[in-house]
Amino acid sequence: MLILLPPSETKRDGGAGAPVDLGSLFAPELAPVRREVLSALTELSADREASLRALKLGPKQSAEVDRNRGIAGAPTMRALERYTGVLYDALDAAALDERGWEAASRSVVVHSALFGLVGATDLIPAYRLSFDSRLSLERGAPSLKKRWSGPVASVLAGRGDLVLDLRSEGYAALGPLPDREGAHYVRILARDDSGAVRALNHFNKQAKGLFTRALLDAGVDLRTTNDLLDWARAEGYDLTLSDHGSRELRLVVPEVSGEPGKLLAVLRMAS
């Protein structure tokens, strides 16, 4: 099973690992594109004003440009520990036990705009680059989508296992899923007190982090869509194939009325 996660804008600083080795990351065949993108970002970071515009940053975020300038020699840490924010706070990698980390190393991959696909335990530095960032202000310069879409899609197409895509649409465009059985985009929905189901927006990321953590804690080796649905049913999760087609899975979570901060405190259906 492969669980595809989006990265986060925010990253934890520091690290104790050696500088990043692009060829040692998940899917080493992506190393040439990684070198190309990293080189372009490093070159861009030499011009602070151009970097701020290309990365859509404000003047108070200029430290992000300095961070990018030193990526090649920066210390590293495991990817699941590097990323912060709503999804990763909910996943809470710091609290994973040894079995949880083993499961993460086998199944969790983060889709980075800078490095492409990185494994949960791959050692990466802090950086700033988003799916809609530009690597050059020059007209006609290749976009991140143009650089990554084909190579990442090729890696994903080469897998025959169960794939759960929890990425945002922007990152999914940097490497579309193959059109085959067992490769699913997961849509998060909320059910209110009246039973009505609607799209979940702000707390979407929290649900993805909690669901990923549940899969890691379970330590299950799910090989097919039916395996996943059977596991989810047994554990009390409202996970079904969408009416829009077998490539989409719907995870419906309970909405706690009047307590938006606790909207996804519980993922399982009330029993």
SULTA-V198646 format. One record per pair of residues at least 24 apart in sequence whose ideal C-beta (glycine too) atoms are under 10 Angstrom apart, sorted by sequence separation. I is the first residue (numbers start at 1). J is the second residue. If there is no record, write none. Layout:
I	J
I	J
This chain:
2	26
44	68
45	69
80	104
96	120
149	173
151	175
152	176
153	177
154	178
156	180
159	183
225	249
44	69
45	70
79	104
80	105
145	170
148	173
149	174
150	175
153	178
186	211
42	68
43	69
45	71
78	104
144	170
148	174
149	175
150	176
157	183
186	212
211	237
41	68
42	69
78	105
83	110
93	120
144	171
147	174
148	175
149	176
156	183
41	69
42	70
80	108
82	110
93	121
145	173
146	174
211	239
42	71
79	108
83	112
91	120
144	173
145	174
238	267
38	68
41	71
42	72
79	109
80	110
82	112
114	144
144	174
145	175
236	266
237	267
238	268
79	110
113	144
116	147
117	148
143	174
236	267
237	268
238	269
113	145
116	148
235	267
236	268
237	269
38	71
39	72
79	112
115	148
235	268
236	269
38	72
113	147
114	148
117	151
235	269
236	270
83	118
113	148
116	151
117	152
236	271
79	115
82	118
112	148
116	152
131	167
168	204
232	268
111	148
131	168
168	205
80	118
117	155
131	169
132	170
166	204
79	118
80	119
81	120
116	155
117	156
131	170
132	171
166	205
78	118
79	119
80	120
81	121
82	122
130	170
131	171
168	208
211	251
78	119
79	120
80	121
82	123
83	124
111	152
130	171
131	172
132	173
166	207
167	208
182	223
184	225
197	238
78	120
79	121
80	122
81	123
82	124
131	173
132	174
166	208
182	224
183	225
211	253
71	114
78	121
79	122
81	124
82	125
83	126
131	174
166	209
181	224
182	225
208	251
210	253
77	121
78	122
79	123
82	126
164	208
181	225
182	226
184	228
207	251
77	122
78	123
79	124
82	127
111	156
166	211
182	227
207	252
68	114
76	122
77	123
78	124
109	155
166	212
182	228
207	253
76	123
77	124
109	156
164	211
191	238
206	253
75	123
76	124
77	125
164	212
76	125
77	126
189	238
204	253
13	63
22	72
74	124
75	125
76	126
203	253
19	70
20	71
74	125
75	126
164	215
200	251
19	71
20	72
73	125
74	126
200	252
203	255
11	64
19	72
20	73
26	79
71	124
72	125
74	127
186	239
189	242
197	250
200	253
211	264
214	267
13	67
19	73
20	74
25	79
71	125
107	161
109	163
111	165
198	252
210	264
213	267
214	268
9	64
18	73
19	74
20	75
21	76
70	125
71	126
107	162
111	166
187	242
197	252
200	255
206	261
209	264
210	265
11	67
19	75
20	76
70	126
71	127
107	163
108	164
111	167
186	242
197	253
207	263
208	264
210	266
211	267
17	74
18	75
19	76
68	125
70	127
71	128
107	164
110	167
111	168
113	170
117	174
184	241
185	242
187	244
198	255
203	260
206	263
207	264
210	267
17	75
18	76
67	125
68	126
71	129
108	166
109	167
113	171
116	174
117	175
164	222
184	242
197	255
202	260
203	261
206	264
210	268
15	74
16	75
17	76
67	126
68	127
111	170
112	171
116	175
162	221
185	244
196	255
203	262
205	264
206	265
14	74
15	75
16	76
17	77
67	127
68	128
111	171
161	221
162	222
185	245
203	263
204	264
207	267
13	74
14	75
15	76
16	77
17	78
67	128
68	129
110	171
111	172
113	174
161	222
162	223
164	225
184	245
187	248
188	249
189	250
190	251
191	252
193	254
194	255
202	263
203	264
206	267
13	75
14	76
15	77
64	126
66	128
112	174
161	223
162	224
184	246
185	247
186	248
187	249
188	250
189	251
190	252
191	253
192	254
193	255
202	264
203	265
14	77
15	78
64	127
65	128
111	174
160	223
161	224
162	225
183	246
184	247
185	248
186	249
187	250
188	251
189	252
190	253
191	254
192	255
193	256
194	257
200	263
13	77
64	128
111	175
162	226
164	228
182	246
183	247
184	248
185	249
186	250
187	251
188	252
189	253
190	254
191	255
192	256
193	257
200	264
12	77
63	128
64	129
162	227
181	246
182	247
184	249
186	251
187	252
188	253
190	255
192	257
193	258
11	77
15	81
162	228
179	245
181	247
189	255
190	256
15	82
61	128
180	247
11	79
14	82
179	247
12	81
13	82
178	247
11	81
12	82
177	247
11	82
12	83
13	84
57	128
7	79
10	82
11	83
12	84
41	113
10	83
11	84
41	114
55	128
57	130
190	263
5	79
8	82
9	83
10	84
11	85
55	129
56	130
190	264
5	80
7	82
8	83
9	84
10	85
37	112
54	129
55	130
7	83
8	84
9	85
10	86
12	88
37	113
38	114
56	132
57	133
188	264
6	83
8	85
11	88
37	114
38	115
51	128
55	132
56	133
5	83
7	85
8	86
10	88
34	112
37	115
55	133
56	134
191	269
6	85
8	87
26	105
37	116
54	133
55	134
87	166
7	87
8	88
34	114
54	134
55	135
6	87
7	88
8	89
34	115
53	134
54	135
87	168
5	87
26	108
27	109
33	115
34	116
45	127
51	133
54	136
165	247
5	88
26	109
33	116
34	117
45	128
51	134
54	137
165	248
26	110
31	115
34	118
50	134
51	135
53	137
165	249
30	115
31	116
44	129
164	249
166	251
5	91
30	116
41	127
50	136
51	137
25	112
29	116
30	117
41	128
50	137
54	141
164	251
27	115
30	118
41	129
49	137
50	138
26	115
27	116
38	127
40	129
44	133
25	115
26	116
27	117
44	134
47	137
25	116
26	117
27	118
38	129
44	135
25	117
26	118
27	119
37	129
41	133
43	135
44	136
120	212
22	115
25	118
26	119
42	135
43	136
44	137
20	114
22	116
25	119
26	120
40	134
41	135
20	115
24	119
26	121
40	135
41	136
26	122
39	135
40	136
120	216
25	122
38	135
44	141
20	118
24	122
25	123
37	135
24	123
25	124
36	135
3	103
3	104
21	122
40	141
1	103
8	110
20	122
21	123
22	124
40	142
3	106
4	107
5	108
7	110
20	123
2	106
3	107
4	108
5	109
6	110
7	111
19	123
20	124
40	144
108	212
1	106
2	107
3	108
4	109
5	110
6	111
7	112
17	122
18	123
20	125
37	142
107	212
1	107
2	108
3	109
4	110
5	111
6	112
7	113
17	123
19	125
36	142
1	108
2	109
3	110
4	111
6	113
7	114
16	123
17	124
20	127
37	144
40	147
108	215
7	115
15	123
17	125
104	212
107	215
108	216
15	124
104	213
107	216
15	125
37	147
106	216
7	118
14	125
15	126
36	147
37	148
104	215
13	125
14	126
103	215
104	216
4	117
5	118
11	124
13	126
34	147
90	203
100	213
103	216
106	219
107	220
11	125
12	126
33	147
34	148
91	205
102	216
103	217
107	221
2	117
5	120
11	126
33	148
90	205
91	206
100	215
101	216
103	218
106	221
107	222
10	126
11	127
86	202
89	205
90	206
93	209
100	216
103	219
3	120
7	124
11	128
33	150
34	151
86	203
87	204
88	205
89	206
90	207
91	208
92	209
96	213
99	216
100	217
102	219
103	220
10	128
30	148
33	151
86	204
87	205
90	208
91	209
92	210
95	213
99	217
100	218
103	221
9	128
32	151
33	152
86	205
87	206
90	209
91	210
93	212
97	216
99	218
100	219
7	127
9	129
85	205
86	206
87	207
88	208
89	209
90	210
91	211
93	213
96	216
97	217
99	219
9	130
30	151
85	206
86	207
87	208
88	209
90	211
91	212
92	213
96	217
7	129
8	130
29	151
30	152
86	208
87	209
90	212
91	213
95	217
97	219
7	130
86	209
87	210
90	213
91	214
93	216
7	131
27	151
30	154
85	209
88	212
6	131
27	152
29	154
30	155
87	212
91	216
29	155
27	154
27	155
26	155
27	156
29	158
27	158
27	159
80	212
80	216
30	175
4	152
4	156
2	156
2	159
2	161
3	162
4	163
5	164
6	165
1	161
2	162
3	163
4	164
5	165
6	166
7	167
1	162
2	163
3	164
4	165
5	166
6	167
7	168
1	163
2	164
3	165
4	166
5	167
6	168
1	164
2	165
3	166
4	167
5	168
6	169
6	170
7	171
6	171
5	171
6	172
4	171
4	172
4	175
4	177
90	264
90	267
86	264
4	183
2	182
1	182
2	183
4	185
4	186
3	186
8	205
6	205
5	205
6	208
5	208
5	209
3	208
5	212
3	211
3	212
3	215
3	216
1	215
1	220
1	221
1	222
1	223
1	224
1	227
1	228
